[in-house]
Amino acid sequence: MNDLWGPIQASDWRSAPSVAGRPATEADVLAGAAVFYVEGDTAAVQMQLPCCAIHTLGDGSEESVVVIQAELGPQGTILGVRPLAGGNGVCLATEVRLLPNGFGS
């Protein structure tokens, strides 16, 4: 079986599955194209996905992530991210610094 949340090579970030232009579904999460889904009314945030970012963690450290999902929630824009080291996470857009030119920028 393929590991949906395994490591991502920095040079391969563009191939990470993502959901853009619409809210994610349960099927998207099961396929590894989204980290979360919300039943009911949600709105997708219009942004180019996948995209590279630096996520600032609660302890002040930073990790490189690929943003694969962006939706508008009550607290603001919520992102589904995949750290390059593997795994997944959910964070607010205010917790990341987007890297529009990829990880070399």
Buried (B, 14 or more C-beta within 10 A) or exposed (E): EEEEEEEBEEEEBEEBBBBBEEBBBEEBBEEBBBBBBEEEEBEBBEBEBBBBBBBBEEEEEEBBBBBBBBBBBEEEBBBBBBBBEEBBBEBEBEBBEBBEEEBEE
